[in-house]
Amino acid sequence: MNGDVAGGVFQPLEGDDPPMVAGYRIAARLGSGGMGKVYLSHTPGGRPVAIKVIRPEFAEDPEFRRRFRQEVQSAQRVQGLYTAPVMDSDTDGPNPWLATAYVPGPTLSAAVAEHGPLPARTILMLVAGIAEALQVIHGAGIVHRDLKPSNVLLAADGPRVIDFGIARAADATSLTASGVAVGTPAFMAPEQAAGREISGATDIFALGQVAAYAALGAPAYGEGPSHGVLYRIVHEEPDLSGVPAELRPLITRCLVKDPAGRASLTEILDLCRTAADQTQLRRPEDWLPGGVAEGISNRQEVPAPVPTTSVPTAPPASPAPTAAPTATPGAPRFAPPAAPTQAPQQATAPAAPTAYPSGASHPTAPPAQPVTGPRPQGYGPPGAFGPPQARYVPPPTAVPVQMPLIQVGMPHPPKRRNRTAIILVSVFGGLFLFLASCGAMLKAIGDSTTSRDSASGANPTATAKGQPRPDPAPVISKDFKLTSNYHLKFADDTLEPHDGTGDDFYYYCASQDCRFGVSQAKLARLDSGTEGSLQACRQETRFADKIPVEALSKGGAMCVKTEEGTIALIVYKGSSAKNDPSKYATLDVTVWRGAARKD
């Protein structure tokens, strides 16, 4: 544990905290919650990260692990400006965990508890940032389910939404099978409290509660026993009399009981701009009150990474004993020398430089010590080849390094004629001549074949494998009307809607909640401002199963990759009017059949 950690934001580790998670050395504890504990660590390059370790009670449940794996895979596709991206994870180990980018800022709940309600100007930019984060999260096919003040971080450049989708992993575990809904009661939506279907509208209700909390300093439906709070959420209206007037229309539209009647994320952003009296919200550096902003500077000075265990420096070498030293545990073992036929000659050799095998290093080892002993047998009279050999013995405190015995001053035996070398030279020489003759024959055959192909007009490179395939010609359909509950099959010569299932792309509306989706294909939304093209669709990897229409603006583009290798670019141009008896979307569809195949 880093000695820089003294408490406050970065808390020292306790007895049950791990010193390391996978390859991440833990520097401090950031906090804990219902799902697990959060720790501060660093990447190998020094970037701070937050490591969330799941509680053992959840880790032991197979259904939790299955859902946790799915949600983490989905969360890794979320790369928004106002989300903390998932950088690493282990969903199958004995202690599941995930790592996200560390955000130097307090949670909204901590900021309100310490500094009180936030000003209306700050709340408008807070809500707009969370709405943008939800657009990206919903676009990846994720419903947050547990949006609350403690899952919103206040950074210097805007809010960050964290823990999106993770609550779903615990929804069907043995810990919640007794009927307890997943989420925080004070920030649940009515349908969530009643155990009904969850959708993106559930997060919008929670967003209204978060905004009310930031303005009031307390939950919109009060506090107290969970069952009482949940009853008020389902059956009563919140008291917003203490909310600033410019915020009430925005919060009221979010807190509509019926999910179909709540504001969309696009409407929320429009309401924020209207309340701010701006066509475009601009987030200044001082968007937070002074007291909250000052606390961020303390969080930016994170504890330094925990250093890896270093090799301790060996103590000064003691004079070598006349007898052979006792083997050090972990050090290379050597056979004792043969018993001398005469008394060993005592000599003291000068300090020899430490020698290592190529590429090996041992910065803390002392120079090799001369070790006296019997001379090697069969190498001439004593003293004929200089002082006795020295050998390196690792000190007791050094990390054991397995290396061969390096002998300094070791005499060399007399050179003898090496008949084996002469024989090997002869053999390899003959083999070289044989291969050279074979190469000449093959070249002659190849030249002959080339001449025949040339004479017959054949092009030897025309059928060569590995040549890149040209891009297929696009098939374009402009202003295509796709009705709700209908599908497209990109293999059709003429694009037309189908009312069956299992096709490549579909459009579906339930009340006012409309979305695009795929069944057996891969779907991705291109970022705003990205030019829709075949190359852009090939490179896009942030796949989702469905994309809500509210996450798209007019001109927004989506890419579809089918299992057959077809790539389609779909540009959203608008939807049917609310009073239209038919619900449909207008699209421009461009199809490249076989464009994803590599052959």
C-alpha positions, -999 to +999 in steps of 0.1 A: +000+000+000+013+034-010+025+055+019+010+086+002-025+074+011-036+091+043-074+090+040-101+113+027-107+106-010-081+079-012-084+056+018-058+032+030-063-005+024-077-027+052-071-063+061-096-077+037-085-055+007-064-072-019-029-057-026-033-067-062-061-075-087-049-095-117-019-074-128-030-042-112-013-031-079-038-014-056-028+020-044-059+030-024-095+023-017-120+047-033-152+034-018-177+005-017-213-001-027-240-028-030-222-046-058-186-045-045-156-024-036-137+002-058-100+006-057-074+030-073-047+015-095-027+024-125-020+010-160+016+000-169+019+034-186+009+052-154-028+062-161-050+059-130-079+035-133-108+025-110-110-013-103-144-025-092-143-060-075-176-077-073-188-090-039-183-128-034-221-133-028-227-123-064-196-140-078-209-174-065-241-172-085-239-187-121-267-166-134-250-134-122-218-144-139-236-150-172-253-116-171-222-098-158-202-112-188-229-099-212-232-065-196-194-059-195-191-069-232-219-044-240-204-017-218-170-020-236-188-007-267-199+025-250-174+053-258-192+086-250-178+119-239-198+117-207-192+081-197-163+064-180-152+038-205-146+002-194-109-005-201-103-041-188-122-069-170-122-105-159-157-120-158-147-156-154-121-156-126-128-164-090-133-127-082-149-109-111-138-073-117-138-045-142-115-015-147-127+019-159-109+052-165-105+071-132-125+103-131-110+130-108-143+143-094-168+137-065-201+119-070-231+141-073-244+127-039-211+136-022-211+171-037-246+179-026-241+164+009-210+187+014-220+219-005-258+217-006-281+221-037-265+231-070-274+263-089-298+260-118-271+269-144-250+239-132-280+216-132-290+224-168-255+214-180-255+184-157-288+171-172-277+178-207-244+159-202-263+129-186-288+129-215-259+127-240-244+098-220-278+080-221-280+084-258-247+066-262-256+039-236-291+033-251-275+032-285-254+002-274-286-016-264-281-010-226-305+003-201-287+017-170-314+006-145-296+023-116-290+059-125-287+078-092-265+106-078-238+082-066-234+069-102-228+104-116-193+119-112-186+156-115-155+162-135-140+196-144-152+193-180-187+178-173-205+149-157-196+112-161-221+084-159-207+051-145-219+016-137-243+015-167-260-018-172-242-036-143-273-037-121-290-060-147-264-087-138-279-090-103-315-089-115-321-126-115-296-139-090-304-158-058-299-126-038-328-108-056-350-137-064-371-130-034-389-102-053-366-073-043-362-051-074-327-041-085-320-004-081-321+023-055-357+028-042-355+066-040-345+068-077-366+041-093-393+046-119-429+034-113-426+005-137-394-006-120-409-004-085-439-024-097-417-051-114-429-043-149-409-041-181-378-019-181-369+004-210-349+035-219-378+055-205-369+041-170-336+059-171-353+091-181-375+090-150-344+085-130-328+115-147-356+137-135-351+124-100-314+131-102-321+167-114-346+172-086-321+159-061-294+183-073-319+212-070-335+202-037-306+185-019-330+155-012-349+129-032-380+142-050-402+116-034-388+120+001-369+096+023-378+069+048-386+032+046-383+017+011-419+005+008-432+040+016-409+057-010-419+032-036-456+037-029-452+075-034-433+070-066-461+048-081-492+067-067-483+102-058-467+133-074-435+148-062-432+181-044-412+204-067-421+237-050-385+242-040-371+236-075-361+268-095-388+278-119-366+274-150-361+237-141-396+226-134-408+220-170-378+198-176-381+178-144-419+175-148-416+160-183-391+134-170-413+123-140-444+114-160-458+081-146-466+065-179-433+055-197-449+063-231-456+099-221-422+108-208-398+131-227-374+116-251-337+124-247-338+147-277-367+167-261-347+168-228-317+184-246-341+209-263-356+218-229-321+224-215-313+247-243-346+266-239-341+270-202-306+282-207-318+306-234-292+293-258-294+276-292-264+255-281-253+248-245-217+258-240-199+242-210-175+267-195-146+256-174-163+270-143-196+251-148-194+239-112-197+260-081-164+272-066-165+248-036-171+217-057-144+228-082-118+232-055-123+197-043-116+183-078-080+196-076-074+173-045-086+143-065-063+150-094-033+145-072-038+107-071-013+086-051+017+074-071+016+039-085+027+012-060+063+002-070+071-034-078+091-053-053+127-044-059+157-067-055+174-057-022+210-047-023+234-074-011+255-067+020+293-062+015+311-095+007+329-112+036+363-128+031+360-162+015+364-192+037+390-218+030+363-245+029+336-246+002+306-224+012+273-239+021+248-238-008+224-209-006+187-219-010+176-211-045+211-207-058+225-230-085+238-263-071+273-276-080+289-310-075+318-309-049+352-312-064+370-346-063+392-353-033+427-339-040+456-363-042+477-337-024+472-308+000+454-280-018+474-250-027+462-219-008+461-188-029+442-156-031+430-145-065+424-109-074+388-098-076+374-110-110+348-091-129+313-106-127+304-125-159+268-132-170+253-151-199+243-129-229+212-108-220+213-116-182+217-089-156+219-088-119+225-052-108+226-058-071+250-087-071+285-081-057+316-089-078+325-126-080+345-137-050+376-158-055+371-192-040+401-213-032+401-250-036+417-279-054+428-273-089+410-291-117+423-326-124+443-332-155+452-296-163+489-295-155+509-288-124+496-263-097+500-227-108+507-235-144+476-217-156+473-188-132+452-185-100+425-210-091+391-204-107+365-180-092+328-186-092+297-164-086+275-174-057+243-153-054+240-135-020+213-148+003+191-117-002+192-116-039+164-129-062+175-164-073+186-164-109+191-197-125+223-195-146+253-217-153+285-216-134+307-189-149+344-197-144+370-169-146+405-178-154+395-214-163+424-230-183+417-244-217+427-279-227+453-284-254+438-281-289+435-312-309+428-318-345+390-320-350+384-347-375+346-343-370+348-308-383+366-319-415+339-345-421+310-321-415+326-296-440+328-322-466+292-334-461+277-299-462+298-290-492+284-319-512+249-311-501+253-275-512+264-286-547+234-310-549+209-283-540+225-259-565+220-284-593+184-290-583+177-252-584+191-249-618+168-277-631+137-262-615+146-228-631+149-244-664+115-261-660+099-228-649+114-210-679+100-236-702+065-234-686+065-196-689+075-197-725+045-221-733+021-199-713+033-169-732+029-186-765-007-196-757-016-161-745-021-171-709-014-145-682+003-163-652-007-136-628-044-134-637-054-162-614-028-156-587-042-161-553-040-133-527-050-105-550-074-080-534-110-082-545-125-050-559-153-035-539-187-046-550-210-021-567-235-005-543-272-010-546-289+022-535-325+027-523-335+063-516-364+075-494-373+039-485-403+036-461-399+009-435-431+002-415-430-008-379-428-045-373-413-051-408-379-064-418-354-060-447-334-088-464-304-073-481-301-103-504-333-092-522-326-079-558-352-052-551-353-040-515-388-046-500-402-050-465-410-084-451-434-092-422-415-124-412-387-127-386-350-136-388-342-111-416-312-087-415-327-054-402-360-044-387-380-014-374-403-017-344-424+006-324-442+000-290-463+031-282-439+060-287-408+039-281-394+031-316-361+014-324-341-002-352-325-036-346-310-068-361-315-105-354-285-124-369-265-094-381-243-068-364-255-032-360-236-001-352-243+036-351-217+060-367-207+090-347-223+123-356-201+140-383-187+107-396-192+104-433-212+073-441-192+050-464-182+014-470-148+020-454-164+036-423-187+006-419-159-018-423-139-002-395-168+002-371-168-023-342-191-008-316-219-033-323-254-033-307-286-054-311-308-023-313-306+015-316-335+037-303-348+062-328-343+089-302-306+083-302-305+093-339-309+127-354-320+133-390-290+123-412-277+099-386-262+068-400-261+031-390-241+002-404-252-034-407-229-065-413-246-097-421-233-133-417-232-137-455-207-108-457-230-080-469-225-045-455-253-019-455-253+018-448-286+031-435-292+068-431-322+079-410-342+107-426-372+109-403-403+091-389-440+093-395-460+120-379-477+113-345-512+115-361-503+092-389-521+059-386-490+040-398-457+042-380-428+041-404-393+054-408-378+070-439-344+057-448-317+058-475-302+023-478-270+014-496-260-022-499-226-038-508-231-075-511-201-096-502-181-065-491-171-080-458-156-112-472-118-114-472-114-137-503 
